[in-house]
Every structure is written in structure tokens, then in C-alpha cells.
């Protein structure tokens, strides 16, 4: 959905032709994957970071147009709402300290952004959900005025046919309806792109799915939405519900959501994920590609633009991405990691995620043989709701026996696996130690971004109103983020 999409309407014929093109490109993709040299190139790691823009009162600032005009950096792009923007980072070779390179580039981009924001009296903040958001911020008028967002909104609303229902339990449950998709923009994340060889893709993908609850629990940073304390990683529930076009349909009781954990372990190869996406989900933006490379040439692989656009209107927590450049490649987009609290913390979360996926890949078939997919999905949602307090099903004490165990113990038991996975793909020992030590500090202290926000908000609520406490907490979060210290070195107002 990052491409230019006009704000237009479509006819029934457009959808029919688009679907036929998806079928054709699925056949093309099957042939491409069978090409001997497909994916034969240096593997890289890349990332995208979504941010909030806030004013001096810690309120959302709908300023992305002014910021990006002054910044004039093609790697910085619009997001759905005017108080968000995205930094698209470069891709770096896996065996040439990619995490350190991502850190350096991200710090430079954030410094440039801070210089521009200072002129406008605002700041950028990496945080999963801004706690000071209020009902007024969730209106269509604050949507970024680009065709792709308004087209997406109109198509999703048309399929829904009624208001979107947000219902999230927690300490302070939320139940509300929204007339548009603006709440989707309340969620910001760090998205990691890991190039993966075709022969290892299935196992790495399944390992990423299996270990996602561990990453979600330790990286949680979104406990508050509209002033209410909900899940440790509220984004997981909010994102799904904010664009959920499904209805209670007796004919389709298990109709798939466009935001999902998935529908089963990957059994064959990556083509199955694309075929499933085409079979299960109707197109919502049937825009045809008119470029000359649609069919490819003897020297270049086809873009499969329509298939890519369709995949971009689905939001699984791990998404396969096809790239036609050079010999072509597949990569896994890790989409569940929250934005914030700091650059080091986010890249530590990324290191854990890719380390676990690569480190467990060779053994994952044995584990998923005894782990029904619905149990893994259950683990994911428990981790999102309860963070490090979650208990999950895992073969912790015996490799052939699932037991309900504290997720903290599982994470601790898997740290060596993550380090081995990083080493396997070429990450240096210094780089691995630097970022994995941050994860270990969080485990030792029991502190996550979500817990820091909860404790700080509860502290301020004892001495001021809820609105004032939310503001004070966000400003304290901002001061600590700007200090450059990682989360475990932050001030703790409640102590």
C-alpha cells in the first residue's frame, strides 16, 4: 500500500479482471520459484519505523505534510493519519553488521527529523500507541490527504457496510464504534524485512510464527488507548478490529480477517501463502499495472505488481514479500513489533525475532508436529494481552510434552537459540551480544515498555487527574527516549 493509488472508484468489471490477473500471476510465481537461481544473492536486512508526531502538550500533532515538505527526504514517507510518518531504512548485508548499520542510519534520520520538527514546535516519538490520543483524533478529517488512504478507507468501509466495532478487554475495558478506519493509524510499529533463501523459507517462517509470542511479550509497548489501560500490546487487538470488514455470517462462520496470525503451519513452500491470500480474500483495490515489465523479460523477472498490491491489502503479522530485482528473492516482513521505546530497544527486539526464527528453523518441524496451530495462536494473543505475565503452552520441560508455563521462563530458555540463529546468518558476536544483552536486562529487571508505561501512569494518577497523568507520563517517556538510554536505564517515577 505504499505505492501511488488514485482516489478513484471501481466497477465490477475491474474486480473481475483484477482477480483473473491474480490467478495468472500465481502461475507465474510458481514458475519463478522453480528457477534454479531464484534468491541466489547476498541476503540483507532492512526495516521501516512508524512514528507519532506530538506537540509540546503531548497531544497528537497532524503535521506530517509540513514535516515531510521541510525534510525533503525520500526515505521518509506519509502514514495513514496526519500525526504519523514512516522512515524507510536501507537494506544491509547480513554478514556486515546490519543491526549496527540500521542503528546508525536510524539515529541520523531521527536527528534530521528532530531539527525540522524543532522549527515547527513538535517532536517525533516512537511509541506503539500514543496514550494521550482522544476521540477527536480518530476522525476522517485527520487522515492524510493521499489517494491511496482514502481509496483504501472507502473500499474497506464499503465491504464492512456499517461502523467498525472496537471491543477490547483489560483493566479498563473499551467498547466503541467508529465510522472510518482512522483507528488503524493509531498503531505504530517497527517492521523488519529479512531476506530468506527459498529452501529455508518454510522452516524460518514457521519458526517465526511459533516464537512470535515470545517477541510480543518482551517487546510490548502499547498498554493504553484513549486513556484506558487495556492489553500490554493493545495494537494486536486494535489493528485487527479497526479494519475488520467481517460480519456475523451464518454462511461464513469462519470468514478470515484481513489482519491475522494465520490459518495453519506452512507445509510446502512460500507459494502457498500467496495462493491462500488470493483464494481467501476478495480484492479491495483492483488497480492494474501498466508498466512494461509486467510480463518480465529474459533479463528481468516480472514485477507481479497486482499480486504485490493484493498482498499489501492484507496484514498478517508475518507477511511474505516477493521482490523481482536481480535474481529475485523472498523475504519475511516481521510486522508485530511495536514502535519504541528507543532505537536500541527496537533493534534488540528485531535481533531476538530474527534470531529465534533462524535459530529454531532446523528443529521447528519437530515442535509443530505436537503444537496445533490454534495453540500457537492462543499463545500469541495471551502474550499480547498479558505481556511477561502471560502463561503459554510450550514443551519447556520435555520436548514431547506441552505444558502451561510462564512465558518469561520460555524466553530465558530460548536466548541461546536466538544467539545461534544470529550467528548462523552472519551476525557478528559483538553485534549479537550488544543487542541480546538488552533483552537479558529486560528479563532480569522484569521491565518492558508496557510495564514502564503502566507503572508510571498509575503513579501520576495518584496525584493528578487522568488527563494530566497521561500527559505527564508521555512527557516523561519523551524525556527518557531523548536521553539515549535504553529502557532499563530509564528513570522510574514510581520508585
C-alpha positions in Angstrom: 0.0 0.0 0.0 3.0 2.3 -0.2 2.5 2.8 -3.9 0.6 5.7 -5.6 -3.0 4.8 -5.7 -5.5 7.3 -7.1 -8.6 8.1 -5.1 -11.0 6.6 -7.5 -14.0 4.3 -7.7 -14.0 0.9 -9.3 -16.6 -1.1 -11.3 -17.5 -4.7 -11.0 -15.5 -5.5 -14.2 -12.4 -4.0 -12.6 -12.6 -6.5 -9.8 -13.2 -9.4 -12.2 -10.3 -8.6 -14.4 -8.0 -8.0 -11.4 -8.9 -11.4 -10.0 -8.1 -13.1 -13.3 -4.7 -11.3 -13.3 -4.1 -12.6 -9.8 -4.7 -16.1 -11.0 -2.3 -15.6 -13.9 0.4 -14.2 -11.6 0.1 -17.1 -9.2 1.0 -19.4 -12.0 4.0 -17.1 -12.9 5.1 -17.1 -9.3 5.1 -20.9 -9.2 7.4 -20.9 -12.3 9.7 -18.2 -10.8 10.2 -20.1 -7.6 11.3 -23.2 -9.6 14.0 -21.1 -11.3 17.4 -22.5 -10.2 19.0 -19.1 -9.4 16.0 -17.5 -7.7 17.1 -16.0 -4.4 20.8 -16.5 -5.2 22.2 -13.2 -4.0 23.6 -11.7 -0.8 20.9 -11.7 1.8 20.1 -8.4 3.5 18.2 -7.0 6.5 16.0 -3.9 6.3 13.4 -2.0 8.4 10.6 0.5 8.4 9.8 2.6 11.5 6.4 4.3 12.1 6.4 7.3 14.4 4.0 9.7 16.1 4.2 13.5 15.8 3.3 15.3 19.1 3.1 18.9 20.3 4.5 20.4 23.5 1.4 19.3 25.4 2.0 15.6 24.4 -1.0 15.7 22.0 -1.1 14.2 18.5 0.0 16.8 16.0 -1.4 16.5 12.5 1.7 17.9 10.8 3.2 15.2 8.6 2.7 17.3 5.4 4.6 20.2 6.8 7.3 18.0 8.2 7.9 16.0 5.1 7.9 19.1 2.9 10.6 20.6 5.0 12.5 17.4 5.4 12.6 16.5 1.7 13.9 13.0 2.4 12.6 10.3 0.0 13.1 7.7 2.8 10.6 9.4 5.0 7.0 8.9 3.9 3.4 9.6 4.9 1.3 7.3 7.0 -2.5 6.9 7.2 -3.1 9.7 9.7 -1.5 13.1 9.6 0.1 12.7 13.0 2.2 9.7 11.9 5.0 9.2 9.4 7.3 6.4 8.4 11.1 6.1 7.9 12.1 3.5 5.3 15.6 2.4 6.2 18.2 0.9 3.8 18.9 -2.8 3.5 22.3 -4.0 4.7 24.1 -7.3 4.1 23.5 -9.8 6.9 27.2 -10.5 7.3 28.3 -6.8 7.6 26.8 -5.7 10.9 23.4 -4.8 9.6 21.9 -4.0 13.0 24.7 -1.6 13.8 24.2 0.0 10.3 20.4 0.2 10.9 21.1 1.9 14.2 23.5 4.5 12.7 21.1 5.3 9.8 18.0 5.5 12.1 19.7 7.8 14.6 20.8 10.1 11.7 17.3 10.1 10.3 15.8 10.8 13.7 18.3 13.6 14.3 17.4 15.2 10.9 13.7 14.8 11.7 14.3 16.5 15.1 15.9 19.5 13.5 12.9 20.0 11.2 10.4 19.4 14.0 12.0 21.9 16.2 11.2 24.6 13.7 7.6 23.6 13.8 7.4 23.2 17.6 6.7 19.5 17.6 8.5 16.2 18.2 8.6 12.7 16.8 8.0 9.8 19.3 8.4 6.1 18.8 5.6 4.5 20.8 3.1 1.7 19.9 0.0 3.8 20.7 0.1 7.4 21.9 -1.6 7.3 25.4 -3.0 10.9 25.0 -5.0 10.1 21.9 -8.6 11.0 22.3 -11.9 10.6 20.3 -11.2 13.8 18.4 -8.1 12.4 16.9 -10.0 9.4 15.4 -11.8 11.3 12.7 -11.6 11.1 8.9 -10.5 14.8 8.7 -7.1 13.8 10.2 -6.5 11.2 7.5 -3.5 12.1 5.3 -5.0 13.5 2.1 -3.4 11.0 -0.3 -5.5 8.9 -2.8 -4.3 5.5 -1.5 -5.5 6.1 2.0 -8.9 7.5 1.0 -9.4 4.7 -1.6 -8.4 2.1 1.0 -10.8 3.6 3.5 -13.7 3.8 1.1 -13.2 0.2 -0.1 -13.0 -1.3 3.5 -16.0 0.7 4.6 -17.9 -0.5 1.6 -17.2 -4.1 2.4 -18.0 -3.5 6.1 -21.3 -1.8 5.4 -21.5 -0.5 9.0 -19.4 1.1 11.7 -16.2 -0.7 12.8 -16.7 -2.2 16.3 -13.8 -1.9 18.7 -14.1 -4.1 21.8 -11.0 -4.8 23.9 -11.0 -6.1 27.4 -8.4 -5.3 30.1 -8.2 -3.4 33.3 -10.4 -0.6 31.9 -12.3 -2.3 29.0 -13.2 -0.4 25.8 -16.3 -0.8 23.7 -16.9 1.7 20.9 -17.9 2.1 17.2 -16.1 4.2 14.6 -17.4 5.3 11.2 -14.0 5.1 9.5 -10.6 3.3 9.6 -8.7 6.2 11.4 -8.1 3.9 14.5 -5.8 1.8 12.3 -3.4 4.7 12.2 -3.2 4.7 16.0 -0.9 1.7 15.7 2.8 2.3 15.0 5.4 -0.4 14.6 8.9 -1.4 13.6 8.7 -3.7 10.6 11.7 -5.9 9.9 12.5 -7.3 6.4 14.6 -10.5 6.4 15.7 -12.0 3.1 15.3 -15.8 3.3 16.5 -18.5 0.9 13.7 -20.4 -0.9 14.9 -23.7 0.6 14.8 -22.5 4.2 11.7 -20.2 3.9 9.1 -22.6 5.1 11.0 -23.6 8.3 12.1 -20.0 9.1 8.6 -18.7 8.6 7.1 -21.4 10.8 9.7 -20.7 13.5 8.9 -17.0 13.3 5.2 -17.8 13.8 5.9 -20.2 16.7 8.2 -17.7 18.6 6.1 -14.6 17.9 4.5 -14.8 21.4 7.9 -14.6 23.0 8.9 -11.5 21.0 5.5 -9.9 21.6 5.7 -10.3 25.4 9.2 -8.9 25.8 8.7 -6.0 23.3 5.2 -4.9 24.4 4.8 -1.1 24.4 1.1 -0.3 23.8 -0.8 -0.6 27.0 -3.0 2.4 26.7 -5.6 3.6 24.2 -8.0 6.5 24.6 -6.8 6.9 28.2 -7.7 3.3 29.1 -5.3 0.6 30.2 -6.0 -2.4 28.0 -3.6 -5.1 26.8 0.2 -4.9 27.2 0.3 -4.9 23.4 -3.1 -3.4 22.6 -2.1 -2.8 19.0 -2.7 -6.5 18.2 -6.4 -6.3 19.1 -6.9 -2.7 17.9 -5.3 -3.2 14.4 -7.4 -6.2 13.7 -10.7 -4.7 14.8 -10.1 -1.2 13.3 -10.2 -2.6 9.7 -12.3 -5.8 10.3 -14.8 -6.0 7.4 -16.3 -9.3 8.6 -19.9 -9.7 9.8 -21.6 -12.4 11.8 -22.5 -14.6 8.8 -24.1 -18.0 9.3 -22.9 -19.0 5.8 -19.3 -18.0 6.5 -18.8 -18.6 10.3 -15.0 -18.7 9.9 -14.6 -15.8 7.4 -10.9 -14.8 7.6 -9.9 -11.4 9.0 -7.5 -9.2 6.9 -5.4 -8.8 10.0 -4.5 -12.3 11.3 -1.9 -14.6 12.9 -2.5 -17.0 10.0 -4.6 -20.2 9.3 -2.1 -23.0 9.7 1.5 -24.0 9.6 3.2 -23.6 6.2 3.6 -27.1 4.9 5.1 -26.8 1.4 6.7 -23.5 0.3 6.1 -19.8 0.2 3.8 -20.1 -2.9 1.1 -21.5 -0.6 0.9 -18.2 1.3 0.2 -16.2 -1.9 -2.3 -18.8 -3.1 -4.1 -18.7 0.2 -4.2 -14.9 0.1 -5.8 -14.9 -3.4 -8.3 -17.7 -2.5 -9.5 -16.4 0.8 -9.6 -12.6 0.3 -11.5 -10.6 -2.3 -9.5 -7.8 -3.9 -10.3 -4.3 -2.5 -8.2 -2.1 -4.8 -8.3 -3.7 -8.3 -5.7 -1.3 -9.8 -3.9 -2.7 -12.9 -0.2 -2.1 -13.5 0.6 -0.6 -16.9 4.4 -0.8 -16.7 6.4 -2.5 -19.4 7.9 -5.1 -17.1 4.6 -6.8 -16.1 5.5 -9.9 -18.0 9.2 -9.8 -17.4 12.0 -10.2 -20.0 14.7 -12.8 -20.5 16.9 -10.5 -18.3 14.4 -9.5 -15.7 11.8 -11.2 -13.6 8.2 -9.9 -13.8 7.1 -7.5 -11.1 3.8 -9.3 -10.3 2.5 -5.9 -9.4 -1.1 -6.9 -9.0 -0.2 -9.7 -6.7 2.0 -7.4 -4.6 -0.8 -4.8 -4.3 -3.2 -7.5 -3.2 -0.8 -8.7 -0.5 -0.4 -5.1 0.6 -4.1 -5.0 1.4 -3.7 -7.9 3.9 -1.9 -7.5 7.2 -0.7 -10.9 8.6 1.8 -10.5 11.5 4.3 -12.2 9.2 4.0 -11.3 5.6 5.8 -12.9 2.6 7.2 -10.3 0.2 8.3 -11.1 -3.4 11.0 -8.9 -5.0 11.8 -9.1 -8.7 15.1 -7.3 -8.7 18.3 -9.1 -9.8 17.7 -12.8 -9.4 14.7 -12.1 -7.3 14.1 -13.0 -3.7 11.6 -13.7 -1.0 11.7 -12.0 2.4 9.7 -12.2 5.6 8.2 -9.0 6.9 8.0 -9.1 10.7 5.1 -6.8 11.5 4.2 -7.3 15.1 7.0 -5.4 16.9 5.8 -2.2 18.5 7.5 1.2 17.8 9.7 2.3 20.7 10.8 2.8 23.4 14.3 3.5 21.9 16.4 2.8 18.9 18.5 0.2 20.8 15.4 -1.4 22.3 13.7 -1.7 19.0 16.7 -3.3 17.3 17.1 -5.6 20.3 13.6 -6.8 19.6 14.4 -7.2 16.0 17.5 -9.2 16.9 15.5 -11.5 19.1 12.8 -12.0 16.4 15.2 -12.9 13.6 17.5 -14.9 15.9 14.7 -17.1 17.2 13.3 -17.6 13.6 16.7 -18.6 12.2 17.9 -20.5 15.3 14.8 -22.7 15.7 14.3 -23.3 12.0 16.1 -26.6 11.8 14.1 -28.0 14.7 10.8 -26.4 14.1 9.1 -29.4 12.3 9.5 -31.5 15.4 7.9 -28.8 17.6 4.9 -28.0 15.3 4.2 -31.7 15.0 3.0 -31.6 18.6 1.8 -27.9 18.6 -1.6 -27.5 17.0 -1.7 -24.1 15.2 -4.6 -23.0 17.3 -2.5 -23.4 20.4 0.3 -21.2 18.9 -2.3 -18.6 18.0 -3.6 -18.8 21.6 -0.1 -18.2 22.9 0.2 -15.1 20.7 -2.9 -13.5 22.0 -2.1 -14.4 25.6 1.3 -12.7 25.1 -0.3 -9.6 23.6 -2.7 -9.3 26.4 -0.6 -10.1 29.4 3.0 -9.5 28.3 5.6 -11.0 30.6 2.8 -12.1 32.9 1.4 -14.5 30.2 1.4 -18.2 30.5 1.6 -20.2 27.3 1.7 -23.8 26.1 5.2 -24.9 25.4 7.4 -28.0 25.5 9.7 -26.4 28.1 10.4 -29.4 30.4 10.1 -32.2 27.9 10.4 -31.9 24.1 7.3 -34.1 23.6 5.0 -32.7 26.2 3.2 -29.3 26.0 2.7 -27.7 29.4 1.3 -24.3 30.6 4.4 -22.4 31.7 5.3 -18.7 32.4 6.4 -17.0 29.2 9.4 -15.5 31.0 10.9 -18.9 31.5 10.4 -19.8 27.9 12.1 -16.6 26.7 15.0 -17.2 29.0 15.4 -20.8 27.8 15.4 -19.6 24.2 18.1 -16.9 24.4 20.9 -19.3 23.3 18.8 -20.4 20.3 18.4 -16.7 19.3 22.1 -16.1 19.6 22.8 -19.2 17.5 20.3 -18.0 14.9 22.0 -14.6 14.6 25.4 -16.3 14.2 24.0 -18.6 11.6 23.1 -15.8 9.3 26.4 -13.9 9.7 25.6 -11.5 12.6 28.9 -10.8 14.5 29.4 -11.9 18.1 29.8 -8.2 19.1 26.6 -7.2 17.4 24.7 -10.1 18.8 26.0 -9.6 22.4 25.2 -5.9 22.3 21.5 -6.3 21.4 20.8 -9.6 23.1 22.2 -8.1 26.4 19.4 -5.6 26.2 16.8 -8.4 26.1 18.6 -10.1 29.1 18.4 -6.8 31.0 14.7 -6.6 30.5 14.2 -10.2 31.6 16.4 -9.6 34.7 14.5 -6.4 35.7 11.1 -7.6 34.5 10.6 -4.3 32.7 9.1 -3.8 29.3 7.9 -0.6 27.7 4.3 -1.6 28.5 5.2 -2.1 32.2 7.0 1.2 32.4 4.0 3.0 30.9 1.6 1.2 33.3 3.6 1.9 36.5 4.3 5.5 35.5 0.7 6.2 34.7 -0.5 4.6 37.9 2.0 6.7 39.8 0.8 10.0 38.3 -2.9 9.1 38.6 -2.4 9.1 42.4 -1.6 12.8 42.4 -3.4 14.3 39.4 -6.4 13.7 37.0 -6.3 11.0 34.4 -5.8 13.5 31.5 -2.9 15.2 33.4 -1.4 11.9 34.3 -1.5 10.7 30.7 0.3 13.9 29.6 2.9 13.7 32.4 3.6 10.1 31.5 4.1 10.8 27.8 6.4 13.7 28.6 8.4 11.5 31.0 8.6 8.9 28.2 9.7 11.5 25.8 12.5 12.8 28.1 13.8 9.3 28.7 13.7 8.4 25.0 15.6 11.6 24.2 18.3 10.8 26.8 19.6 8.0 24.5 19.4 5.4 27.3 17.7 2.1 26.7 14.6 1.3 28.6 16.2 -0.5 31.6 18.2 2.7 32.3 15.2 5.0 32.3 14.0 6.9 35.4 11.3 5.1 37.3 8.9 7.7 38.7 7.0 5.1 40.8 10.1 4.2 42.8 
